[in-house]
């Protein structure tokens, strides 16, 4: 388990370095959030409760990560509440809850077997990535430290694999891309949130009640989306 947690943090660091190469720098206004969640995941990985993994492990990791957000950092106040910790913690397990959505084919000794559907085929491989001791992803065509920019390019590269042949993004998994996709979504979320704050401030300065109500509603929706996106993303960390 320690190895898995360590590898997840290493993968994120590699991906964040790639971000700076592609013009989306890691030195972002809310990078403290990313660092805190990374630290929280490492810390949670060393607790007894997290060793069980499963729903309890993911929930505790999410809660601890939120509790470890740096005080006084340039982060919105709504992230620092007990409610936010609980919300993110519960959502951290959601990707596992939504797995195996296909039709149930059998139940044996309490074990449920399902027939995978489009939901399962597309999403389940985002939970893992198979890497050998030399840092190559299953198939030997792609190094973890030299990931292509997109899942599309990653899948293309995987199809040229020979060790063994016949690989795709789905056979080897695409956890790294699930991680970076969640990070980029949060960057977008916080950017929108700041724009909405400006809109509210301008409406308040102008004393326009209808516009104030509009911006407050939009901000409330965005807060919920941010917490949802943090929670869902934290599952893959």
Secondary structure, DSSP 8 states (H G I E B T S, - for coil): -HHHHHHHHHHHHHHHHHHHHTT--S--TTHHHHHHHHHHHHHHTTSHHHHT-HHHHHHHHHHHHHHTS-TTSS--GGGGSHHHHHHHHHHHTHHHHTS--SEEEEEETTEEEEE--HHHHHHGGGG---B-TTSBBTBSS-BGGG--SSHHHHHHHHTT-BBTBS--HHHH--HHHHHHHHHHHHHHHHHHHHHHHHHHHHHHHHT-HHHHHHHHHHHHHHHHHHHHHHHHHHTT-
